[in-house]
Amino acid sequence: MSTSSHAHEPEGRRQSKKAAASGWIGSALEYYDFFIYATAASLIFPQIFFPKGDPAIAIIASLATYGVGYVARPIGAFVLGHMGDTRGRKQVLVLCMFLMGFSTIAVGLLPTYDQIGLWAPALLVLCRLVQGFAVAGEISGASSMILEHAPFGRRGFFASFTLQGVQAGQILAAAVFLPLAHYMPTDQFNSWGWRVPFILSFIVIIIGWIIRREVDETPAFTQEGAAKPRSPVTEAFKNHAPDMLRVVLMSLMNVIPVVATIFGAAYAVQPAYGIGFHKDVYLWIPVLGNILAVLVIPLVGNLSDKIGRRPPMIVGSVLAGLLAFGYLYAISIGSVPLAICMSLLMWGIVYQGYNAVFPSFYPELFPTRTRVSAMAISQNVGTAITAMLPAVFAAVAPPGSTNIWLTVGALAFGITVISAVACYTARETYRLAMNDLGKPEAAPVPEGEYMRLRDEALAQAARA
């Protein structure tokens, strides 16, 4: 690295691969917890945690408990973001892991509505609140940890492993449900089989602790030393409010996973909608999309190190919104082959233009001093908004209404356009040195020097 560029990069021991592995495994394990809840909220909870009456009301109520977890996320973002910027990225990630693991085990042990009445949904909501609080610090903490350990010119590639882990967690969640849903009689599955994936979360706690304790704190955070802000949240709002608003709006892209895995599941399998997908058949659809996404994500992350963060995010946002129409239409006509094709295109390929890049782009918009707080708060506010969409979709397009796919698809597309516009207005960050991130006056490294430094990082990685 040249002298001028070197002066803008923090000195210290970097553990790029170990940090990426920690982020990947931690995100996979935590989002396994998060998505087994999402799957159960669509497939199981309407029948066992809510009063036996109007099935449409039970579906809306169950999907609302999924959204409740996102309500807690902004609160968790304030608390965990502050901790990440004052005590370190490593400490907050370990805490997130323990909170998520124990709250998920608790869901698997809850009694049903028939056993304790209204206490059942109340306790379910409480566990979901703890889950939401915990997951609020995961993506921002893991993304910051990986980003700050990554070599210059390779941040997009390494940070993408955070979201590759998230997709792997979704695969694992569905993979655990698939054999249970397929081989167990329905009454046994609804009685106790669904609890198995939740109780297995004790493995999350053991493996996650072993992995995360091995990663050092980042050079960028360590360099801050006594200069760490006393109130990173206040500083973030004071100095970086416009970029925080951009992240809120870009995070509305969470509408695509809502369509693919939450509302789509309820639409396809709940008897009230009359589509008639079998549960284990439907579960394969997002699994196949996620398998493809795991392959696509590092390729897109690497591409963002060459052409920038904004192009793949903007293209991915708009095209994924358009494909949502096709995906929901395929479900509406009960076509499994078409639904699989639409899932592979929308979820497995196009959406990853956004999904693979935001773990580097969001933290690059902010300086080290407030990085975790600013990203955690703004991202979780955005996702909290979209978390209410499954219940909104079920309310505006309830069972029995016509053209459900068109109504929900139009809402989803409009939201993705908002995200794309917000991304377009943001500053490009991929050629900024680490110590220049979050500084509007900082100049990017010239293209020629940037490519040389990136090639050096690639050559060094090949030798390692």
Contacts in CASP RR format, 6 or more apart in sequence:
PFRMAT RR
TARGET T0000
AUTHOR 0000-0000-0000
METHOD contacts of the structure
MODEL  1
MSTSSHAHEPEGRRQSKKAAASGWIGSALEYYDFFIYATAASLIFPQIFF
PKGDPAIAIIASLATYGVGYVARPIGAFVLGHMGDTRGRKQVLVLCMFLM
GFSTIAVGLLPTYDQIGLWAPALLVLCRLVQGFAVAGEISGASSMILEHA
PFGRRGFFASFTLQGVQAGQILAAAVFLPLAHYMPTDQFNSWGWRVPFIL
SFIVIIIGWIIRREVDETPAFTQEGAAKPRSPVTEAFKNHAPDMLRVVLM
SLMNVIPVVATIFGAAYAVQPAYGIGFHKDVYLWIPVLGNILAVLVIPLV
GNLSDKIGRRPPMIVGSVLAGLLAFGYLYAISIGSVPLAICMSLLMWGIV
YQGYNAVFPSFYPELFPTRTRVSAMAISQNVGTAITAMLPAVFAAVAPPG
STNIWLTVGALAFGITVISAVACYTARETYRLAMNDLGKPEAAPVPEGEY
MRLRDEALAQAARA
1 9 0 8 1.000
1 152 0 8 1.000
1 453 0 8 1.000
1 456 0 8 1.000
2 449 0 8 1.000
2 453 0 8 1.000
5 152 0 8 1.000
5 433 0 8 1.000
5 445 0 8 1.000
5 449 0 8 1.000
5 453 0 8 1.000
8 433 0 8 1.000
8 434 0 8 1.000
8 435 0 8 1.000
8 436 0 8 1.000
8 442 0 8 1.000
9 152 0 8 1.000
9 433 0 8 1.000
9 434 0 8 1.000
9 435 0 8 1.000
10 148 0 8 1.000
10 218 0 8 1.000
10 219 0 8 1.000
10 220 0 8 1.000
10 222 0 8 1.000
10 223 0 8 1.000
10 368 0 8 1.000
10 434 0 8 1.000
10 435 0 8 1.000
11 219 0 8 1.000
11 223 0 8 1.000
12 219 0 8 1.000
12 222 0 8 1.000
13 216 0 8 1.000
13 219 0 8 1.000
14 149 0 8 1.000
14 150 0 8 1.000
14 151 0 8 1.000
14 219 0 8 1.000
15 149 0 8 1.000
15 215 0 8 1.000
15 216 0 8 1.000
16 146 0 8 1.000
16 149 0 8 1.000
16 150 0 8 1.000
16 151 0 8 1.000
16 154 0 8 1.000
16 158 0 8 1.000
16 461 0 8 1.000
17 464 0 8 1.000
18 149 0 8 1.000
18 214 0 8 1.000
18 215 0 8 1.000
19 145 0 8 1.000
19 146 0 8 1.000
19 149 0 8 1.000
19 150 0 8 1.000
19 158 0 8 1.000
19 215 0 8 1.000
19 218 0 8 1.000
20 146 0 8 1.000
20 149 0 8 1.000
20 150 0 8 1.000
20 158 0 8 1.000
20 161 0 8 1.000
21 161 0 8 1.000
21 211 0 8 1.000
22 93 0 8 1.000
22 142 0 8 1.000
22 145 0 8 1.000
22 211 0 8 1.000
22 212 0 8 1.000
22 214 0 8 1.000
22 215 0 8 1.000
23 93 0 8 1.000
23 142 0 8 1.000
23 145 0 8 1.000
23 146 0 8 1.000
23 161 0 8 1.000
23 162 0 8 1.000
23 165 0 8 1.000
24 161 0 8 1.000
24 162 0 8 1.000
24 164 0 8 1.000
24 165 0 8 1.000
24 168 0 8 1.000
25 165 0 8 1.000
25 207 0 8 1.000
25 208 0 8 1.000
25 211 0 8 1.000
26 93 0 8 1.000
26 97 0 8 1.000
26 138 0 8 1.000
26 142 0 8 1.000
26 165 0 8 1.000
26 208 0 8 1.000
26 211 0 8 1.000
26 212 0 8 1.000
27 138 0 8 1.000
27 139 0 8 1.000
27 142 0 8 1.000
27 162 0 8 1.000
27 163 0 8 1.000
27 165 0 8 1.000
27 166 0 8 1.000
27 169 0 8 1.000
28 165 0 8 1.000
28 166 0 8 1.000
28 168 0 8 1.000
28 169 0 8 1.000
28 172 0 8 1.000
29 97 0 8 1.000
29 169 0 8 1.000
29 203 0 8 1.000
29 204 0 8 1.000
29 207 0 8 1.000
29 208 0 8 1.000
30 96 0 8 1.000
30 97 0 8 1.000
30 100 0 8 1.000
30 101 0 8 1.000
30 134 0 8 1.000
30 135 0 8 1.000
30 138 0 8 1.000
30 204 0 8 1.000
31 135 0 8 1.000
31 138 0 8 1.000
31 165 0 8 1.000
31 166 0 8 1.000
31 169 0 8 1.000
31 170 0 8 1.000
31 173 0 8 1.000
32 169 0 8 1.000
32 170 0 8 1.000
32 172 0 8 1.000
32 173 0 8 1.000
32 201 0 8 1.000
32 204 0 8 1.000
33 100 0 8 1.000
33 101 0 8 1.000
33 103 0 8 1.000
33 104 0 8 1.000
33 131 0 8 1.000
33 201 0 8 1.000
33 204 0 8 1.000
34 100 0 8 1.000
34 131 0 8 1.000
34 132 0 8 1.000
34 135 0 8 1.000
35 169 0 8 1.000
35 170 0 8 1.000
35 173 0 8 1.000
35 174 0 8 1.000
35 261 0 8 1.000
36 104 0 8 1.000
36 173 0 8 1.000
36 176 0 8 1.000
36 177 0 8 1.000
36 197 0 8 1.000
36 198 0 8 1.000
37 66 0 8 1.000
37 104 0 8 1.000
37 107 0 8 1.000
37 128 0 8 1.000
37 131 0 8 1.000
37 198 0 8 1.000
38 66 0 8 1.000
38 173 0 8 1.000
38 261 0 8 1.000
38 262 0 8 1.000
39 173 0 8 1.000
39 174 0 8 1.000
39 177 0 8 1.000
39 261 0 8 1.000
39 265 0 8 1.000
39 283 0 8 1.000
40 107 0 8 1.000
40 194 0 8 1.000
40 197 0 8 1.000
40 198 0 8 1.000
41 62 0 8 1.000
41 63 0 8 1.000
41 65 0 8 1.000
41 66 0 8 1.000
41 262 0 8 1.000
42 62 0 8 1.000
42 63 0 8 1.000
42 66 0 8 1.000
42 261 0 8 1.000
42 262 0 8 1.000
42 264 0 8 1.000
42 265 0 8 1.000
42 266 0 8 1.000
42 269 0 8 1.000
42 270 0 8 1.000
43 177 0 8 1.000
43 181 0 8 1.000
43 194 0 8 1.000
43 265 0 8 1.000
43 269 0 8 1.000
43 279 0 8 1.000
44 189 0 8 1.000
44 190 0 8 1.000
44 194 0 8 1.000
45 62 0 8 1.000
45 65 0 8 1.000
45 124 0 8 1.000
46 55 0 8 1.000
46 58 0 8 1.000
46 59 0 8 1.000
46 61 0 8 1.000
46 62 0 8 1.000
46 270 0 8 1.000
47 58 0 8 1.000
47 190 0 8 1.000
48 112 0 8 1.000
48 113 0 8 1.000
48 114 0 8 1.000
48 120 0 8 1.000
48 190 0 8 1.000
49 62 0 8 1.000
49 65 0 8 1.000
49 110 0 8 1.000
49 112 0 8 1.000
49 113 0 8 1.000
49 120 0 8 1.000
49 121 0 8 1.000
49 124 0 8 1.000
50 57 0 8 1.000
50 58 0 8 1.000
50 61 0 8 1.000
50 62 0 8 1.000
50 113 0 8 1.000
50 121 0 8 1.000
51 58 0 8 1.000
51 113 0 8 1.000
55 270 0 8 1.000
55 271 0 8 1.000
55 272 0 8 1.000
55 399 0 8 1.000
56 272 0 8 1.000
56 394 0 8 1.000
56 398 0 8 1.000
56 399 0 8 1.000
59 266 0 8 1.000
59 270 0 8 1.000
59 272 0 8 1.000
59 394 0 8 1.000
59 399 0 8 1.000
60 391 0 8 1.000
60 394 0 8 1.000
60 395 0 8 1.000
60 398 0 8 1.000
61 121 0 8 1.000
63 262 0 8 1.000
63 263 0 8 1.000
63 266 0 8 1.000
63 390 0 8 1.000
63 391 0 8 1.000
63 394 0 8 1.000
64 388 0 8 1.000
64 390 0 8 1.000
64 391 0 8 1.000
65 121 0 8 1.000
65 124 0 8 1.000
65 125 0 8 1.000
65 128 0 8 1.000
66 128 0 8 1.000
66 262 0 8 1.000
66 387 0 8 1.000
66 390 0 8 1.000
67 128 0 8 1.000
67 384 0 8 1.000
67 387 0 8 1.000
67 388 0 8 1.000
67 390 0 8 1.000
67 391 0 8 1.000
68 125 0 8 1.000
68 128 0 8 1.000
68 129 0 8 1.000
69 128 0 8 1.000
69 129 0 8 1.000
69 131 0 8 1.000
69 132 0 8 1.000
69 387 0 8 1.000
70 132 0 8 1.000
70 380 0 8 1.000
70 383 0 8 1.000
70 384 0 8 1.000
70 386 0 8 1.000
70 387 0 8 1.000
70 388 0 8 1.000
71 129 0 8 1.000
71 384 0 8 1.000
71 387 0 8 1.000
72 128 0 8 1.000
72 129 0 8 1.000
72 130 0 8 1.000
72 131 0 8 1.000
72 132 0 8 1.000
72 133 0 8 1.000
72 136 0 8 1.000
73 132 0 8 1.000
73 133 0 8 1.000
73 135 0 8 1.000
73 136 0 8 1.000
73 380 0 8 1.000
73 383 0 8 1.000
73 384 0 8 1.000
73 387 0 8 1.000
74 136 0 8 1.000
74 377 0 8 1.000
74 380 0 8 1.000
74 381 0 8 1.000
74 384 0 8 1.000
75 133 0 8 1.000
75 136 0 8 1.000
76 132 0 8 1.000
76 133 0 8 1.000
76 134 0 8 1.000
76 136 0 8 1.000
76 137 0 8 1.000
76 376 0 8 1.000
76 380 0 8 1.000
77 136 0 8 1.000
77 137 0 8 1.000
77 140 0 8 1.000
77 373 0 8 1.000
77 376 0 8 1.000
77 377 0 8 1.000
77 379 0 8 1.000
77 380 0 8 1.000
77 381 0 8 1.000
78 233 0 8 1.000
78 373 0 8 1.000
78 376 0 8 1.000
78 377 0 8 1.000
79 133 0 8 1.000
80 92 0 8 1.000
80 95 0 8 1.000
80 96 0 8 1.000
80 133 0 8 1.000
80 136 0 8 1.000
80 137 0 8 1.000
80 140 0 8 1.000
80 372 0 8 1.000
80 376 0 8 1.000
81 92 0 8 1.000
81 137 0 8 1.000
81 140 0 8 1.000
81 141 0 8 1.000
81 232 0 8 1.000
81 233 0 8 1.000
81 372 0 8 1.000
81 373 0 8 1.000
81 376 0 8 1.000
81 377 0 8 1.000
82 231 0 8 1.000
82 232 0 8 1.000
82 233 0 8 1.000
82 373 0 8 1.000
83 91 0 8 1.000
83 92 0 8 1.000
83 95 0 8 1.000
84 91 0 8 1.000
84 92 0 8 1.000
84 141 0 8 1.000
84 144 0 8 1.000
84 372 0 8 1.000
84 373 0 8 1.000
85 228 0 8 1.000
85 229 0 8 1.000
85 232 0 8 1.000
85 369 0 8 1.000
85 370 0 8 1.000
85 371 0 8 1.000
85 372 0 8 1.000
85 373 0 8 1.000
86 228 0 8 1.000
86 229 0 8 1.000
86 230 0 8 1.000
86 232 0 8 1.000
88 217 0 8 1.000
88 221 0 8 1.000
89 141 0 8 1.000
89 144 0 8 1.000
89 145 0 8 1.000
89 148 0 8 1.000
89 217 0 8 1.000
89 218 0 8 1.000
89 221 0 8 1.000
89 372 0 8 1.000
90 145 0 8 1.000
90 212 0 8 1.000
90 215 0 8 1.000
90 216 0 8 1.000
90 217 0 8 1.000
92 137 0 8 1.000
92 141 0 8 1.000
92 372 0 8 1.000
93 137 0 8 1.000
93 138 0 8 1.000
93 141 0 8 1.000
93 142 0 8 1.000
93 145 0 8 1.000
93 212 0 8 1.000
94 209 0 8 1.000
94 212 0 8 1.000
94 213 0 8 1.000
95 134 0 8 1.000
96 134 0 8 1.000
96 135 0 8 1.000
96 136 0 8 1.000
96 137 0 8 1.000
96 138 0 8 1.000
97 134 0 8 1.000
97 204 0 8 1.000
97 205 0 8 1.000
97 208 0 8 1.000
97 209 0 8 1.000
97 212 0 8 1.000
98 205 0 8 1.000
99 130 0 8 1.000
99 131 0 8 1.000
99 133 0 8 1.000
99 134 0 8 1.000
100 131 0 8 1.000
100 134 0 8 1.000
100 135 0 8 1.000
100 138 0 8 1.000
100 201 0 8 1.000
100 204 0 8 1.000
101 134 0 8 1.000
101 201 0 8 1.000
101 202 0 8 1.000
101 204 0 8 1.000
101 205 0 8 1.000
102 130 0 8 1.000
102 205 0 8 1.000
103 127 0 8 1.000
103 128 0 8 1.000
103 130 0 8 1.000
103 131 0 8 1.000
103 134 0 8 1.000
104 127 0 8 1.000
104 131 0 8 1.000
104 198 0 8 1.000
104 201 0 8 1.000
104 204 0 8 1.000
105 198 0 8 1.000
105 199 0 8 1.000
105 201 0 8 1.000
105 202 0 8 1.000
106 127 0 8 1.000
106 130 0 8 1.000
107 124 0 8 1.000
107 127 0 8 1.000
107 128 0 8 1.000
107 131 0 8 1.000
107 198 0 8 1.000
108 195 0 8 1.000
108 198 0 8 1.000
108 199 0 8 1.000
109 195 0 8 1.000
109 198 0 8 1.000
109 199 0 8 1.000
110 120 0 8 1.000
110 123 0 8 1.000
110 124 0 8 1.000
110 127 0 8 1.000
111 119 0 8 1.000
111 120 0 8 1.000
111 123 0 8 1.000
112 120 0 8 1.000
113 120 0 8 1.000
113 121 0 8 1.000
136 376 0 8 1.000
136 380 0 8 1.000
137 372 0 8 1.000
137 376 0 8 1.000
137 380 0 8 1.000
139 162 0 8 1.000
139 163 0 8 1.000
139 166 0 8 1.000
139 359 0 8 1.000
139 375 0 8 1.000
139 376 0 8 1.000
139 379 0 8 1.000
140 362 0 8 1.000
140 363 0 8 1.000
140 371 0 8 1.000
140 372 0 8 1.000
140 375 0 8 1.000
140 376 0 8 1.000
140 379 0 8 1.000
141 372 0 8 1.000
141 375 0 8 1.000
141 376 0 8 1.000
142 162 0 8 1.000
142 359 0 8 1.000
143 159 0 8 1.000
143 162 0 8 1.000
143 359 0 8 1.000
143 360 0 8 1.000
143 362 0 8 1.000
143 363 0 8 1.000
143 375 0 8 1.000
144 218 0 8 1.000
144 363 0 8 1.000
144 371 0 8 1.000
144 372 0 8 1.000
144 375 0 8 1.000
145 215 0 8 1.000
145 218 0 8 1.000
146 158 0 8 1.000
146 159 0 8 1.000
146 161 0 8 1.000
146 162 0 8 1.000
146 359 0 8 1.000
147 155 0 8 1.000
147 156 0 8 1.000
147 158 0 8 1.000
147 159 0 8 1.000
147 359 0 8 1.000
147 360 0 8 1.000
147 363 0 8 1.000
147 364 0 8 1.000
148 218 0 8 1.000
148 219 0 8 1.000
148 220 0 8 1.000
148 221 0 8 1.000
148 368 0 8 1.000
148 434 0 8 1.000
149 158 0 8 1.000
149 218 0 8 1.000
149 219 0 8 1.000
150 156 0 8 1.000
150 157 0 8 1.000
150 158 0 8 1.000
150 159 0 8 1.000
151 457 0 8 1.000
151 460 0 8 1.000
151 461 0 8 1.000
152 433 0 8 1.000
152 434 0 8 1.000
152 445 0 8 1.000
152 453 0 8 1.000
152 454 0 8 1.000
152 457 0 8 1.000
153 305 0 8 1.000
153 430 0 8 1.000
153 450 0 8 1.000
153 453 0 8 1.000
153 454 0 8 1.000
153 457 0 8 1.000
154 305 0 8 1.000
154 454 0 8 1.000
154 457 0 8 1.000
154 458 0 8 1.000
154 461 0 8 1.000
155 305 0 8 1.000
155 360 0 8 1.000
155 364 0 8 1.000
155 430 0 8 1.000
156 301 0 8 1.000
156 302 0 8 1.000
156 304 0 8 1.000
156 305 0 8 1.000
156 309 0 8 1.000
156 357 0 8 1.000
156 359 0 8 1.000
156 360 0 8 1.000
156 430 0 8 1.000
157 298 0 8 1.000
157 301 0 8 1.000
157 302 0 8 1.000
157 304 0 8 1.000
157 305 0 8 1.000
159 301 0 8 1.000
159 359 0 8 1.000
159 360 0 8 1.000
159 363 0 8 1.000
160 297 0 8 1.000
160 298 0 8 1.000
160 300 0 8 1.000
160 301 0 8 1.000
160 302 0 8 1.000
160 304 0 8 1.000
160 356 0 8 1.000
160 357 0 8 1.000
160 359 0 8 1.000
160 360 0 8 1.000
161 297 0 8 1.000
161 298 0 8 1.000
162 359 0 8 1.000
163 297 0 8 1.000
163 355 0 8 1.000
163 356 0 8 1.000
163 358 0 8 1.000
163 359 0 8 1.000
164 293 0 8 1.000
164 294 0 8 1.000
164 297 0 8 1.000
164 298 0 8 1.000
164 356 0 8 1.000
165 294 0 8 1.000
167 290 0 8 1.000
167 293 0 8 1.000
167 294 0 8 1.000
167 297 0 8 1.000
167 355 0 8 1.000
168 290 0 8 1.000
168 294 0 8 1.000
170 261 0 8 1.000
170 286 0 8 1.000
170 287 0 8 1.000
170 290 0 8 1.000
171 287 0 8 1.000
171 290 0 8 1.000
171 291 0 8 1.000
171 294 0 8 1.000
173 197 0 8 1.000
174 283 0 8 1.000
174 284 0 8 1.000
174 286 0 8 1.000
174 287 0 8 1.000
174 290 0 8 1.000
175 287 0 8 1.000
176 196 0 8 1.000
176 197 0 8 1.000
176 200 0 8 1.000
177 194 0 8 1.000
177 197 0 8 1.000
177 283 0 8 1.000
178 280 0 8 1.000
178 283 0 8 1.000
178 284 0 8 1.000
178 287 0 8 1.000
180 189 0 8 1.000
180 193 0 8 1.000
180 194 0 8 1.000
180 196 0 8 1.000
180 197 0 8 1.000
181 189 0 8 1.000
181 279 0 8 1.000
181 280 0 8 1.000
181 283 0 8 1.000
182 280 0 8 1.000
184 193 0 8 1.000
220 368 0 8 1.000
220 434 0 8 1.000
220 435 0 8 1.000
221 368 0 8 1.000
223 368 0 8 1.000
224 368 0 8 1.000
224 369 0 8 1.000
227 369 0 8 1.000
228 369 0 8 1.000
229 235 0 8 1.000
229 369 0 8 1.000
229 370 0 8 1.000
232 369 0 8 1.000
232 370 0 8 1.000
232 372 0 8 1.000
232 373 0 8 1.000
232 374 0 8 1.000
233 370 0 8 1.000
233 373 0 8 1.000
233 377 0 8 1.000
235 369 0 8 1.000
235 370 0 8 1.000
236 244 0 8 1.000
236 366 0 8 1.000
236 370 0 8 1.000
236 373 0 8 1.000
236 374 0 8 1.000
236 377 0 8 1.000
237 244 0 8 1.000
239 370 0 8 1.000
240 365 0 8 1.000
240 366 0 8 1.000
240 370 0 8 1.000
240 374 0 8 1.000
240 438 0 8 1.000
243 365 0 8 1.000
243 366 0 8 1.000
243 374 0 8 1.000
243 378 0 8 1.000
243 426 0 8 1.000
243 427 0 8 1.000
243 438 0 8 1.000
244 374 0 8 1.000
244 377 0 8 1.000
244 378 0 8 1.000
245 378 0 8 1.000
245 422 0 8 1.000
246 365 0 8 1.000
246 378 0 8 1.000
246 422 0 8 1.000
246 423 0 8 1.000
246 425 0 8 1.000
246 426 0 8 1.000
247 362 0 8 1.000
247 365 0 8 1.000
247 374 0 8 1.000
247 375 0 8 1.000
247 378 0 8 1.000
247 379 0 8 1.000
247 382 0 8 1.000
248 378 0 8 1.000
248 379 0 8 1.000
248 381 0 8 1.000
248 382 0 8 1.000
248 385 0 8 1.000
249 382 0 8 1.000
249 418 0 8 1.000
249 419 0 8 1.000
249 421 0 8 1.000
249 422 0 8 1.000
250 313 0 8 1.000
250 317 0 8 1.000
250 354 0 8 1.000
250 358 0 8 1.000
250 362 0 8 1.000
250 419 0 8 1.000
250 422 0 8 1.000
250 423 0 8 1.000
250 426 0 8 1.000
251 358 0 8 1.000
251 378 0 8 1.000
251 379 0 8 1.000
251 380 0 8 1.000
251 381 0 8 1.000
251 382 0 8 1.000
251 383 0 8 1.000
251 386 0 8 1.000
251 419 0 8 1.000
252 382 0 8 1.000
252 385 0 8 1.000
252 386 0 8 1.000
252 415 0 8 1.000
252 416 0 8 1.000
252 418 0 8 1.000
252 419 0 8 1.000
253 317 0 8 1.000
253 320 0 8 1.000
253 351 0 8 1.000
253 354 0 8 1.000
253 355 0 8 1.000
253 358 0 8 1.000
253 415 0 8 1.000
253 416 0 8 1.000
253 419 0 8 1.000
254 382 0 8 1.000
254 383 0 8 1.000
254 386 0 8 1.000
254 387 0 8 1.000
255 324 0 8 1.000
255 386 0 8 1.000
255 389 0 8 1.000
255 411 0 8 1.000
255 412 0 8 1.000
255 415 0 8 1.000
255 416 0 8 1.000
256 320 0 8 1.000
256 321 0 8 1.000
256 324 0 8 1.000
256 346 0 8 1.000
256 347 0 8 1.000
256 351 0 8 1.000
256 354 0 8 1.000
256 412 0 8 1.000
256 416 0 8 1.000
257 347 0 8 1.000
257 351 0 8 1.000
258 386 0 8 1.000
258 387 0 8 1.000
258 389 0 8 1.000
258 390 0 8 1.000
258 393 0 8 1.000
258 412 0 8 1.000
259 324 0 8 1.000
259 327 0 8 1.000
259 328 0 8 1.000
259 408 0 8 1.000
259 409 0 8 1.000
259 412 0 8 1.000
260 286 0 8 1.000
260 327 0 8 1.000
260 343 0 8 1.000
260 346 0 8 1.000
260 347 0 8 1.000
260 351 0 8 1.000
261 286 0 8 1.000
262 390 0 8 1.000
263 389 0 8 1.000
263 390 0 8 1.000
263 393 0 8 1.000
263 394 0 8 1.000
263 408 0 8 1.000
264 328 0 8 1.000
264 331 0 8 1.000
265 282 0 8 1.000
265 283 0 8 1.000
265 286 0 8 1.000
266 273 0 8 1.000
266 390 0 8 1.000
266 394 0 8 1.000
267 273 0 8 1.000
267 275 0 8 1.000
267 328 0 8 1.000
267 331 0 8 1.000
267 332 0 8 1.000
267 404 0 8 1.000
267 408 0 8 1.000
268 275 0 8 1.000
268 276 0 8 1.000
268 277 0 8 1.000
268 282 0 8 1.000
268 331 0 8 1.000
268 334 0 8 1.000
268 339 0 8 1.000
269 275 0 8 1.000
269 276 0 8 1.000
269 277 0 8 1.000
269 278 0 8 1.000
269 279 0 8 1.000
269 282 0 8 1.000
270 399 0 8 1.000
272 399 0 8 1.000
273 399 0 8 1.000
273 400 0 8 1.000
273 404 0 8 1.000
274 399 0 8 1.000
275 331 0 8 1.000
275 332 0 8 1.000
275 334 0 8 1.000
276 334 0 8 1.000
277 331 0 8 1.000
277 334 0 8 1.000
277 336 0 8 1.000
281 336 0 8 1.000
284 340 0 8 1.000
285 336 0 8 1.000
285 339 0 8 1.000
285 340 0 8 1.000
285 343 0 8 1.000
286 343 0 8 1.000
286 347 0 8 1.000
288 340 0 8 1.000
288 343 0 8 1.000
288 344 0 8 1.000
289 343 0 8 1.000
289 344 0 8 1.000
289 347 0 8 1.000
289 348 0 8 1.000
290 347 0 8 1.000
290 348 0 8 1.000
292 344 0 8 1.000
292 348 0 8 1.000
292 349 0 8 1.000
293 347 0 8 1.000
293 348 0 8 1.000
293 349 0 8 1.000
293 351 0 8 1.000
293 352 0 8 1.000
293 355 0 8 1.000
296 348 0 8 1.000
296 349 0 8 1.000
296 352 0 8 1.000
296 356 0 8 1.000
297 352 0 8 1.000
297 355 0 8 1.000
297 356 0 8 1.000
298 356 0 8 1.000
299 356 0 8 1.000
300 312 0 8 1.000
300 352 0 8 1.000
300 353 0 8 1.000
300 356 0 8 1.000
300 357 0 8 1.000
301 312 0 8 1.000
301 356 0 8 1.000
301 357 0 8 1.000
301 360 0 8 1.000
303 312 0 8 1.000
304 312 0 8 1.000
304 356 0 8 1.000
304 357 0 8 1.000
304 360 0 8 1.000
304 361 0 8 1.000
304 430 0 8 1.000
305 430 0 8 1.000
305 454 0 8 1.000
306 454 0 8 1.000
308 428 0 8 1.000
308 430 0 8 1.000
309 357 0 8 1.000
309 360 0 8 1.000
309 361 0 8 1.000
309 364 0 8 1.000
309 428 0 8 1.000
309 429 0 8 1.000
309 430 0 8 1.000
310 361 0 8 1.000
310 423 0 8 1.000
310 424 0 8 1.000
310 426 0 8 1.000
310 428 0 8 1.000
312 353 0 8 1.000
312 354 0 8 1.000
312 356 0 8 1.000
312 357 0 8 1.000
313 353 0 8 1.000
313 354 0 8 1.000
313 357 0 8 1.000
313 358 0 8 1.000
313 361 0 8 1.000
313 420 0 8 1.000
313 423 0 8 1.000
314 420 0 8 1.000
314 423 0 8 1.000
314 424 0 8 1.000
315 350 0 8 1.000
315 353 0 8 1.000
316 350 0 8 1.000
316 351 0 8 1.000
316 352 0 8 1.000
316 353 0 8 1.000
316 354 0 8 1.000
316 420 0 8 1.000
317 354 0 8 1.000
317 416 0 8 1.000
317 417 0 8 1.000
317 419 0 8 1.000
317 420 0 8 1.000
317 423 0 8 1.000
318 416 0 8 1.000
318 417 0 8 1.000
318 420 0 8 1.000
319 350 0 8 1.000
320 346 0 8 1.000
320 347 0 8 1.000
320 350 0 8 1.000
320 351 0 8 1.000
320 354 0 8 1.000
320 416 0 8 1.000
321 346 0 8 1.000
321 409 0 8 1.000
321 412 0 8 1.000
321 413 0 8 1.000
321 414 0 8 1.000
321 416 0 8 1.000
321 417 0 8 1.000
322 413 0 8 1.000
323 342 0 8 1.000
323 345 0 8 1.000
323 346 0 8 1.000
323 350 0 8 1.000
324 346 0 8 1.000
324 408 0 8 1.000
324 409 0 8 1.000
324 412 0 8 1.000
324 413 0 8 1.000
324 416 0 8 1.000
325 405 0 8 1.000
325 406 0 8 1.000
325 409 0 8 1.000
325 410 0 8 1.000
325 413 0 8 1.000
326 338 0 8 1.000
326 342 0 8 1.000
326 346 0 8 1.000
326 405 0 8 1.000
327 339 0 8 1.000
327 342 0 8 1.000
327 343 0 8 1.000
327 346 0 8 1.000
327 347 0 8 1.000
328 404 0 8 1.000
328 405 0 8 1.000
328 408 0 8 1.000
328 409 0 8 1.000
329 338 0 8 1.000
329 342 0 8 1.000
329 405 0 8 1.000
329 406 0 8 1.000
330 338 0 8 1.000
330 339 0 8 1.000
330 341 0 8 1.000
330 342 0 8 1.000
331 339 0 8 1.000
331 405 0 8 1.000
332 404 0 8 1.000
332 405 0 8 1.000
354 419 0 8 1.000
360 429 0 8 1.000
360 430 0 8 1.000
361 426 0 8 1.000
361 429 0 8 1.000
362 375 0 8 1.000
362 378 0 8 1.000
362 379 0 8 1.000
363 371 0 8 1.000
363 372 0 8 1.000
363 375 0 8 1.000
363 437 0 8 1.000
364 429 0 8 1.000
364 430 0 8 1.000
364 432 0 8 1.000
364 437 0 8 1.000
364 438 0 8 1.000
365 374 0 8 1.000
365 375 0 8 1.000
365 426 0 8 1.000
365 427 0 8 1.000
365 429 0 8 1.000
365 437 0 8 1.000
365 438 0 8 1.000
366 374 0 8 1.000
366 375 0 8 1.000
366 437 0 8 1.000
366 438 0 8 1.000
367 437 0 8 1.000
367 438 0 8 1.000
367 439 0 8 1.000
368 434 0 8 1.000
368 435 0 8 1.000
368 437 0 8 1.000
371 437 0 8 1.000
386 415 0 8 1.000
389 411 0 8 1.000
392 411 0 8 1.000
393 408 0 8 1.000
393 411 0 8 1.000
396 407 0 8 1.000
396 408 0 8 1.000
396 411 0 8 1.000
397 404 0 8 1.000
397 407 0 8 1.000
397 408 0 8 1.000
401 407 0 8 1.000
427 440 0 8 1.000
428 444 0 8 1.000
429 437 0 8 1.000
431 444 0 8 1.000
431 445 0 8 1.000
431 447 0 8 1.000
431 450 0 8 1.000
432 438 0 8 1.000
432 442 0 8 1.000
432 444 0 8 1.000
432 445 0 8 1.000
433 442 0 8 1.000
433 445 0 8 1.000
436 442 0 8 1.000
436 443 0 8 1.000
444 450 0 8 1.000
445 453 0 8 1.000
END
